[in-house]
Amino acid sequence: MSDERFIDMESRLAHQDQLLNELNDVVTEQQARLMQLEELCKALVQRLRSVGESMSEASPGDERPPHY
């Protein structure tokens, strides 16, 4: 194998390693963001449930009479 070809293969391998590391960093960041968004969604669901429960527990005195 010629030296030129060997150098070309090493160069390609180095670029592939760099690209693989960059892609790994992106996937890691996306996973962290996804986990944050899942927690946010859970918190919003809990908040909506508590609002719904508090509205269903509202006193009937707050409602309009049927003749309005």
mmCIF file of the C-alpha atoms, coordinates in Angstrom:
data_MODEL
# 
_entry.id   MODEL 
# 
loop_
_atom_site.group_PDB 
_atom_site.id 
_atom_site.type_symbol 
_atom_site.label_atom_id 
_atom_site.label_alt_id 
_atom_site.label_comp_id 
_atom_site.label_asym_id 
_atom_site.label_entity_id 
_atom_site.label_seq_id 
_atom_site.pdbx_PDB_ins_code 
_atom_site.Cartn_x 
_atom_site.Cartn_y 
_atom_site.Cartn_z 
_atom_site.occupancy 
_atom_site.B_iso_or_equiv 
_atom_site.pdbx_formal_charge 
_atom_site.auth_seq_id 
_atom_site.auth_comp_id 
_atom_site.auth_asym_id 
_atom_site.auth_atom_id 
_atom_site.pdbx_PDB_model_num 
ATOM 1  C CA . MET A 1 1  ? 0.000   0.000  0.000  1.00 0.00 ? 1  MET A CA 1 
ATOM 2  C CA . SER A 1 2  ? 1.399   3.364  -0.965 1.00 0.00 ? 2  SER A CA 1 
ATOM 3  C CA . ASP A 1 3  ? 2.114   6.007  1.633  1.00 0.00 ? 3  ASP A CA 1 
ATOM 4  C CA . GLU A 1 4  ? -0.245  8.418  -0.100 1.00 0.00 ? 4  GLU A CA 1 
ATOM 5  C CA . ARG A 1 5  ? -3.129  5.993  0.110  1.00 0.00 ? 5  ARG A CA 1 
ATOM 6  C CA . PHE A 1 6  ? -2.341  5.200  3.722  1.00 0.00 ? 6  PHE A CA 1 
ATOM 7  C CA . ILE A 1 7  ? -2.318  8.908  4.622  1.00 0.00 ? 7  ILE A CA 1 
ATOM 8  C CA . ASP A 1 8  ? -5.643  9.377  2.811  1.00 0.00 ? 8  ASP A CA 1 
ATOM 9  C CA . MET A 1 9  ? -7.218  6.530  4.800  1.00 0.00 ? 9  MET A CA 1 
ATOM 10 C CA . GLU A 1 10 ? -5.898  7.934  8.085  1.00 0.00 ? 10 GLU A CA 1 
ATOM 11 C CA . SER A 1 11 ? -7.255  11.350 7.192  1.00 0.00 ? 11 SER A CA 1 
ATOM 12 C CA . ARG A 1 12 ? -10.684 9.924  6.402  1.00 0.00 ? 12 ARG A CA 1 
ATOM 13 C CA . LEU A 1 13 ? -10.693 7.941  9.630  1.00 0.00 ? 13 LEU A CA 1 
ATOM 14 C CA . ALA A 1 14 ? -9.798  11.059 11.627 1.00 0.00 ? 14 ALA A CA 1 
ATOM 15 C CA . HIS A 1 15 ? -12.644 13.006 9.983  1.00 0.00 ? 15 HIS A CA 1 
ATOM 16 C CA . GLN A 1 16 ? -15.071 10.163 10.663 1.00 0.00 ? 16 GLN A CA 1 
ATOM 17 C CA . ASP A 1 17 ? -14.014 10.046 14.310 1.00 0.00 ? 17 ASP A CA 1 
ATOM 18 C CA . GLN A 1 18 ? -14.527 13.781 14.620 1.00 0.00 ? 18 GLN A CA 1 
ATOM 19 C CA . LEU A 1 19 ? -17.946 13.568 12.960 1.00 0.00 ? 19 LEU A CA 1 
ATOM 20 C CA . LEU A 1 20 ? -18.950 10.666 15.186 1.00 0.00 ? 20 LEU A CA 1 
ATOM 21 C CA . ASN A 1 21 ? -17.999 12.649 18.295 1.00 0.00 ? 21 ASN A CA 1 
ATOM 22 C CA . GLU A 1 22 ? -19.938 15.687 17.076 1.00 0.00 ? 22 GLU A CA 1 
ATOM 23 C CA . LEU A 1 23 ? -23.005 13.563 16.348 1.00 0.00 ? 23 LEU A CA 1 
ATOM 24 C CA . ASN A 1 24 ? -22.738 11.945 19.767 1.00 0.00 ? 24 ASN A CA 1 
ATOM 25 C CA . ASP A 1 25 ? -22.672 15.398 21.383 1.00 0.00 ? 25 ASP A CA 1 
ATOM 26 C CA . VAL A 1 26 ? -25.790 16.419 19.429 1.00 0.00 ? 26 VAL A CA 1 
ATOM 27 C CA . VAL A 1 27 ? -27.654 13.263 20.416 1.00 0.00 ? 27 VAL A CA 1 
ATOM 28 C CA . THR A 1 28 ? -26.673 13.753 24.060 1.00 0.00 ? 28 THR A CA 1 
ATOM 29 C CA . GLU A 1 29 ? -27.920 17.352 24.015 1.00 0.00 ? 29 GLU A CA 1 
ATOM 30 C CA . GLN A 1 30 ? -31.165 16.301 22.320 1.00 0.00 ? 30 GLN A CA 1 
ATOM 31 C CA . GLN A 1 31 ? -31.738 13.589 24.921 1.00 0.00 ? 31 GLN A CA 1 
ATOM 32 C CA . ALA A 1 32 ? -31.266 16.087 27.745 1.00 0.00 ? 32 ALA A CA 1 
ATOM 33 C CA . ARG A 1 33 ? -33.679 18.523 26.076 1.00 0.00 ? 33 ARG A CA 1 
ATOM 34 C CA . LEU A 1 34 ? -36.191 15.744 25.502 1.00 0.00 ? 34 LEU A CA 1 
ATOM 35 C CA . MET A 1 35 ? -36.083 14.813 29.172 1.00 0.00 ? 35 MET A CA 1 
ATOM 36 C CA . GLN A 1 36 ? -36.663 18.462 30.133 1.00 0.00 ? 36 GLN A CA 1 
ATOM 37 C CA . LEU A 1 37 ? -39.653 18.674 27.792 1.00 0.00 ? 37 LEU A CA 1 
ATOM 38 C CA . GLU A 1 38 ? -41.120 15.447 29.178 1.00 0.00 ? 38 GLU A CA 1 
ATOM 39 C CA . GLU A 1 39 ? -40.875 16.833 32.723 1.00 0.00 ? 39 GLU A CA 1 
ATOM 40 C CA . LEU A 1 40 ? -42.490 20.065 31.580 1.00 0.00 ? 40 LEU A CA 1 
ATOM 41 C CA . CYS A 1 41 ? -45.354 18.150 29.953 1.00 0.00 ? 41 CYS A CA 1 
ATOM 42 C CA . LYS A 1 42 ? -45.895 16.117 33.118 1.00 0.00 ? 42 LYS A CA 1 
ATOM 43 C CA . ALA A 1 43 ? -46.007 19.305 35.191 1.00 0.00 ? 43 ALA A CA 1 
ATOM 44 C CA . LEU A 1 44 ? -48.500 20.881 32.786 1.00 0.00 ? 44 LEU A CA 1 
ATOM 45 C CA . VAL A 1 45 ? -50.735 17.816 32.875 1.00 0.00 ? 45 VAL A CA 1 
ATOM 46 C CA . GLN A 1 46 ? -50.721 17.867 36.683 1.00 0.00 ? 46 GLN A CA 1 
ATOM 47 C CA . ARG A 1 47 ? -51.503 21.562 36.682 1.00 0.00 ? 47 ARG A CA 1 
ATOM 48 C CA . LEU A 1 48 ? -54.406 21.127 34.258 1.00 0.00 ? 48 LEU A CA 1 
ATOM 49 C CA . ARG A 1 49 ? -55.795 18.275 36.340 1.00 0.00 ? 49 ARG A CA 1 
ATOM 50 C CA . SER A 1 50 ? -55.649 20.350 39.501 1.00 0.00 ? 50 SER A CA 1 
ATOM 51 C CA . VAL A 1 51 ? -57.361 23.267 37.749 1.00 0.00 ? 51 VAL A CA 1 
ATOM 52 C CA . GLY A 1 52 ? -60.046 20.916 36.420 1.00 0.00 ? 52 GLY A CA 1 
ATOM 53 C CA . GLU A 1 53 ? -60.589 19.419 39.851 1.00 0.00 ? 53 GLU A CA 1 
ATOM 54 C CA . SER A 1 54 ? -60.829 22.819 41.495 1.00 0.00 ? 54 SER A CA 1 
ATOM 55 C CA . MET A 1 55 ? -63.351 23.955 38.884 1.00 0.00 ? 55 MET A CA 1 
ATOM 56 C CA . SER A 1 56 ? -65.486 20.863 39.397 1.00 0.00 ? 56 SER A CA 1 
ATOM 57 C CA . GLU A 1 57 ? -65.421 21.510 43.144 1.00 0.00 ? 57 GLU A CA 1 
ATOM 58 C CA . ALA A 1 58 ? -66.602 25.104 42.699 1.00 0.00 ? 58 ALA A CA 1 
ATOM 59 C CA . SER A 1 59 ? -69.664 25.978 44.679 1.00 0.00 ? 59 SER A CA 1 
ATOM 60 C CA . PRO A 1 60 ? -73.005 25.863 42.826 1.00 0.00 ? 60 PRO A CA 1 
ATOM 61 C CA . GLY A 1 61 ? -73.654 29.434 44.031 1.00 0.00 ? 61 GLY A CA 1 
ATOM 62 C CA . ASP A 1 62 ? -71.246 30.647 41.360 1.00 0.00 ? 62 ASP A CA 1 
ATOM 63 C CA . GLU A 1 63 ? -73.382 29.231 38.555 1.00 0.00 ? 63 GLU A CA 1 
ATOM 64 C CA . ARG A 1 64 ? -76.161 31.147 36.831 1.00 0.00 ? 64 ARG A CA 1 
ATOM 65 C CA . PRO A 1 65 ? -79.682 30.048 37.563 1.00 0.00 ? 65 PRO A CA 1 
ATOM 66 C CA . PRO A 1 66 ? -81.391 28.121 34.722 1.00 0.00 ? 66 PRO A CA 1 
ATOM 67 C CA . HIS A 1 67 ? -83.785 31.001 33.883 1.00 0.00 ? 67 HIS A CA 1 
ATOM 68 C CA . TYR A 1 68 ? -80.919 33.272 32.633 1.00 0.00 ? 68 TYR A CA 1 
# 
